[in-house]
Amino acid sequence: ATVDGDQVWTVFPATQVTTDVFYSNAPFPTLSGINRDIDAAGLNINFNNNADEDDANQNITVSLLTQPTANVTVTIASSDTTEATIATGASLTFTTANWNNPQIATYDPQEDNTIDGDQNIFLNFATTSTDTNYNALARSEPLQINDIDQGNFIFTPTNATTVTTTEGGGTFTIQVRLSAIPTGNVVVPVYSFNTAEATVSPAALTFTAANWNVNQTVTVTGVDDLITDGDQNFQIWFDVPTSTDPAYDGHPAFPVLFNGLNADNEVPGVSIVQPSAPNFLVVNENGLADTFQVRLNTAPAPGNNVRILFGATSGSATNCPAGARCARAWPTNGAVAAQPVVTTSVTFTNANWNVLQTVTVTGENNTRTLPVEWFYVNSTIDNTVMNADPTYTNAIFIEDVLVASIDNDEEAIVALSTPLAQVGGTFNSNSQVNQAVITGENGTSSTFYLLGTDLPTANVTVNFTYNGGEATGPASFTLTQSNYSTLNPIVVTGANDGPGVDALGYTPFTISMAVSSTDLNYNALTPTPLQGYNLDNDQCALVLLPPTTPTDVTTRMAGGGTPTVVAPFVVATTANLTGNVPVQTFLAYSGAVNNQSRNVTFTSGAQAISLQAYATGPNNANFQLDLSVIASDACYQNAADKSLYGISR
């Protein structure tokens, strides 16, 4: 197995040994010949000569055909490295000892992402050696690389996935890229088939040879149609692509459709907008009127109407259809006659649903001598109107509006502040609304409003005494003939009582009033003192007012049962928030109170928020309002939950 050429051989005679006289001296000829060499220098090569672009590395086995006289180095190269490369063994060395042991190299088919058809290339083998028989040998072996590329589009997710959006602006994204490099730009138009429910951006995708494999994102955004129409279907349409590359132009897989669902976020409701200072209306028996405004939260369907009726009642409901939630007057339990509501109804359509409409309330002149009478204006939806929108029923909760009606039958001093539900006492026709001046030790102020019931004949001076050392304010205020009937603001500021935690989260105080005037009808009047609560700033706590305990169960709500009635209460924070991070509270109602839950968010310390509780249970039924703290503010994270207890009367 050595390349050594033809070799001459000779056989020489040996000495003959015999006793035969005839042969002992006979001559023996010399024999010669030629051994013809059949060995040739060469390579033994084996490999798979037909592979796909995405195949794994393929083995190449190489050995020498004959034994060399010196080391032989074999190099392997691809004629087209875009189609295949030598992954391992690009240089193999054979010796006189291992020449016939196969050595392994590998080639790697290349995925070129180009639609170029099957490609025929060569693997080139070359040798170097000091053995002249093996030096500079060259050999090329054919190799076919099969193209696997096609002009396809890759969607993530696929169109088997439902596109989900929300009317609150919730989005969904679809990503698209090509499977192979195009020879020209590829443009894919994108449409929404229901732009009233969802929109798309961008309106078209353009792929080039530079960005073909980069995901392009289509963002689908839900549209808020402001109509309570439930979740609505839509379709996103990827239209037929255009390109100068025939592999992509008019691709047969298009159009590609994605089905979508836009979640409705409209909750039918009615918003009441009333003055912020004070947070109630004030009328008088001389005909002074006050107003609040109302609008819908969502649009009725085109062609439909929503009619809202308004009434203010004591023992029976005015303009209150059967089955509707209507309020009685509170807290006098039937003693106050119906108060006039000049605007008895408003009507909303698809065109004006979000336009504020004004409701006017005026005082009723009667012979009762209560300095101030309180009542609520209740609202209900009239389902009997023609083309009434079915999403707006008279079961929808509408906040009632508290109104203070000032007497004109005898002289009195009236101080109006934050209303609170009645606690304790006899619940009868002479009951008065509890009121509170709520301040904070951090310097938070509160305002009450001073006025007289009748025109004075002379100036009336009201002197204030702040009992308990918890608040400060002006020493006096003078009512005159020009200002007696207006809401005169008196600002009271909380005082810091020094370090130490107030067990209740507040310290109560009172404001006494003494009246002096040359008008004898006003002189020496002794108005009922105002109750105050100064919120502590030495702890982070939540406070419920009026204060109640499970044992007394005395918070009063007039006229239990049907129709529904209301009572005001206040939720407040104490100390300042450490990072002005909102503190949320979750209010859950149980017992004789309708099961309305809501979140209330605080942004500062000593912040008081007025709310209403709506009784639905029978007379003398207990109720409970639970307040759970959901605070990201570090100081309030450990604030205790609170409960307000009451009874429906």
Residue, then its C-alpha position, 0 to 999 in steps of 0.5 A: a500500500t505504498v506508492d513505490g513504482d514498479q520493482v525488479w526482483t532477481v533469484f540467484p541459484a544456490t549450491q547444488v548438493t546431490t550424489d547424482v553425478f549427472y546433476s552435481n555439476a549441472p549449471f543453475p540459471t539466475l531468475s529475474g522479474i518486475n513487480r508492477d506497482i498498483d498503488a496510487a496516492g489519493l483521498n477516500i472521501n464520504f459525505n451526504n451531498n444533498a442537504d436542506e438549509d436548516d439541517a444540522n451539521q453534516n459529517i465528512t469522513v476523510s482518509l488516505l488511499t495509501q501510506p505516505t512517506a511523510n505527513v499529509t495535510v488535507t484542507i477542506a473549503s466550501s465554494d460558497t460559504t453563503e450556502a455551506t461552511i466548514a464547521t469543524g476539521a477544515s484542516l486534517t493531518f495524516t501520518t505514516a501511522n494513521w493514514n488509513n484511519p478515517q478522520i471526521a470534518t463537518y459542514d454546516p448548511q446555511e439558512d440564507n433567508t433568501i428565496d433563491g431555489d436549490q443551490n449546487i456548490f462544491l466542497n474543495f479538498a487540497t493536500t500538502s506534503t513533502d511526499t511528492n506523491y501526496n503534495a498538491l493533490a486537489r479534488s472537488e466534490p459536488l454538494q446540493i443545498n436545498d432552499i427552504d425559504q418561502g415568502n411568508f408572514i409570521f404573526t405573534p400571536t396568531n389570528a387564532t387569538t382573540v384581540t381584547t381591548t377595553e373602552g377605558g383605553g386598554t390595548f392589544t398588540i400584534q407583531v408581524r415579520l417576514s420569513a425571508i428577505p424580500t427583493g423589494n419593499v413589502v407593504v401590508p395595509v391594516y384596518s379596523f372593521n369597526t372604528a367605533e369600537a377599536t382603532v389600529s396604529p399604524a395604518a400600514l406596515t412596510f418591510t424592507a431587505a433591512n428590517w424584514n426580520v424585525n417584528q413590527t407592532v400593530t397596536v389595537t386600542g379600544v374606543d370609548d363610545l360612551i354608550t352602555d352597549g355591552d362588550q362589542n365585537f370587531q375585526i382587525w384586517f391585514d389586507v393583501p400585501t403589495s411588492t415587486d417581489p413575486a414571493y410576497d406580492g398578493h400573497p395567497a394567505f391574505p387577508v388575515l383577520f383577527n377577531g376582537l372584543n372591546a369590553d364595555n366600561e360604561v356604568p349608567g349613572v347620574s352625577i349631581v354637582q352642587p356647591s362645594a362651600p357649603n356642600f349643601l343648598v341653602v334656601n329661605e322662606n322668603g323665596l330665596a332659591d338655590t340650584f344644583q346641576v345634574r348630568l348623565n354618566t353615559a350616553p343613552a342610545p341614539g333615539n332614546n331618552v332619560r327623564i329624571l324626576f325631582g322631588a322633596t318630601s317628608g312622609s310621602a314621595t313626590n313625583c316618585p313612580a312605584g318601585a323607585r328609590c325615593a327619599r323622605a325628608w330627613p331628619t324630622n320624620g314627617a313633620v316637614a311639608a314638601q319643599p318646592v322644587v321649581t325644576t321638577s324634571v329634566t330630559f337627556t338624549n344622546a346629544n345632551w347627555n353630558v351637558l349639565q342641566t340646572v335644578t332650582v330649589t326654593g324655600e316654602n313659607n310656613t308657620r313653623t318656627l324652627p330656625v332651620e329645617w333640613f330636607y333632601v331633594n331626591s331624584t328618580i328616573d322615569n321609565t314611563v317616558m316614551n323611548a326610555d333608554p333601557t339601561y337607565t332604570n329607576a333602580i339606579f342610585i342617585e345621590d340626594v341633595l341636602v337643603a337647609s331652609i331658613d325660617n322667617d317667622e321669628e328672629a334667630i341666629v343660624a350657624l350652618s356647618t358640616p351636616l352629620a346624622q343625629v345621635g341619641g335623643t328623641f326623634n320627633s318633629n323638633s329634631q335638628v340636624n347635627q352639625a360639626v366643625i372639623t379642624g386639625e391639629n396640623g392647622t387645618s381650618s373649617t368654615f361654618y356659615l352665620l346668618g339671621t332669620d329675619l331683617p334686624t332693626a339694628n346691627v347684631t353682634v355674635n360673640f364666639t367662645y371656643n371651648g376646650g382650647e382645640a380651636t381658634g377663630p374670630a372673636s365676633f361677627t356682626l350681622t347687618q341689614s345688608n348681610y344678615s340673610t347671606l352665608n357669612p363664612i366664619v373660619v375656625t382653625g385647629a390648635n395643636d394640643g401638643p404631643g400625645v395621641d388622642a385615643l379617639g383620633y380627635t378631641p371634641f370641642t364646642i363653639s358657644m355664641a352670645v348675641s347682643s343688639t339693640d334689636l330686642n328680638y335678637n338681643a340675648l339670644t343663645p343659639t345652640p353651641l356648635q359641636g367641633y372635632n379637632l383631628d389629632n396629628d400625632q398618629c395616622a388614623l381614620v375617623l368616622l363621624p358622628p362617633t358611635t359604638p356597637t352598644d349605643v346604636t343610636t345614629r338615626m336615619a329618618g323613616g326606615g323602610t320604603p321609600t329609602v332615606v338618607a343620613p350624612f356622615v364624615v370620614a376623615t384622616t388625622a396626621n399628614l400623609t408621609g409622602n402624599v400617597p393616597v390613602q384609600t378606604f373601602l366602605a361596605y354597608s350591611g344590615a338596614v343599609n343598601n349594599q353600596s360599596r365605594n372607594v374614598t381616596f385621601t391626599s392629605g392629613a386632616q381631610a374630611i369627606s362627607l358621605q351619605a348612608y341610605a337605609t333600606g331596612p325596616n324601622n328600628a333595624n340596625f345597620q353597620l358601615d365598615l371602613s377598611v384602610i387600603a394605604s400605600d402611605a407608610c404611616y397609614q398602613n397600620a391604621a385600624d379599620k373602623s365601623l359606624y353603627g346606627i339604627s333606621r328610625 
